[in-house]
Amino acid sequence: MRYVIDIYGVLVPALLLWIILAYALSAVQRRLMQRFDLYRLVWHRALFDFAIFICLLGGVVYLSEYLS
């Protein structure tokens, strides 16, 4: 597992990058759900968004491990 990523000589924690990527993906997901009015099917919107974010973060970390 990579703990640190070197970006032009600056060492950045890998988890920080994965969190930013997962947040961007969840922002796209939230926009799509709002556009198609799918939140009416969700009981608790904030809890649902948080769960989706955690799932996306797990997927991003898994893909990073799988691709490296």
C-alpha positions as CSV (number, residue, x, y, z in Angstrom):
1,M,0.0,0.0,0.0
2,R,1.2,3.4,-0.9
3,Y,1.1,5.8,2.0
4,V,2.7,8.8,0.4
5,I,2.7,10.0,-3.2
6,D,5.5,12.2,-4.6
7,I,4.1,15.1,-6.7
8,Y,6.9,17.1,-8.1
9,G,9.0,16.7,-4.9
10,V,6.1,17.3,-2.6
11,L,5.1,14.3,-0.5
12,V,1.3,14.1,-0.2
13,P,-0.5,11.5,1.8
14,A,-2.2,9.0,-0.6
15,L,-5.4,9.0,1.5
16,L,-5.8,12.7,1.0
17,L,-5.8,12.3,-2.8
18,W,-8.2,9.4,-2.6
19,I,-10.6,11.4,-0.4
20,I,-10.5,14.3,-2.9
21,L,-11.2,12.0,-5.8
22,A,-14.0,10.2,-3.9
23,Y,-15.5,13.6,-3.0
24,A,-15.5,14.7,-6.7
25,L,-17.2,11.5,-7.7
26,S,-19.8,11.9,-5.0
27,A,-20.4,15.5,-6.1
28,V,-21.2,14.2,-9.6
29,Q,-23.4,11.5,-8.1
30,R,-25.3,14.1,-6.0
31,R,-25.9,16.3,-9.1
32,L,-27.2,13.3,-11.1
33,M,-29.6,12.3,-8.3
34,Q,-30.9,15.9,-8.0
35,R,-31.3,16.2,-11.7
36,F,-33.4,13.0,-12.0
37,D,-35.2,13.6,-8.7
38,L,-34.0,10.3,-7.2
39,Y,-33.7,11.8,-3.7
40,R,-37.4,11.3,-3.3
41,L,-36.7,7.6,-3.0
42,V,-34.2,8.1,-0.2
43,W,-35.2,8.2,3.5
44,H,-32.4,10.3,4.9
45,R,-30.5,12.3,2.3
46,A,-27.4,13.2,4.4
47,L,-26.9,9.7,5.6
48,F,-27.4,8.3,2.1
49,D,-24.8,10.8,0.7
50,F,-22.3,9.9,3.4
51,A,-22.8,6.1,2.8
52,I,-22.2,6.7,-0.9
53,F,-19.1,8.7,-0.2
54,I,-17.7,5.9,2.0
55,C,-18.5,3.3,-0.7
56,L,-16.8,5.5,-3.4
57,L,-13.7,6.0,-1.1
58,G,-13.4,2.3,-0.6
59,G,-13.7,1.7,-4.3
60,V,-11.1,4.3,-5.1
61,V,-8.7,2.9,-2.6
62,Y,-9.3,-0.6,-3.9
63,L,-8.7,0.4,-7.5
64,S,-5.5,2.2,-6.5
65,E,-4.2,-0.9,-4.9
66,Y,-5.4,-3.1,-7.8
67,L,-3.8,-0.8,-10.5
68,S,-0.4,-0.4,-8.7
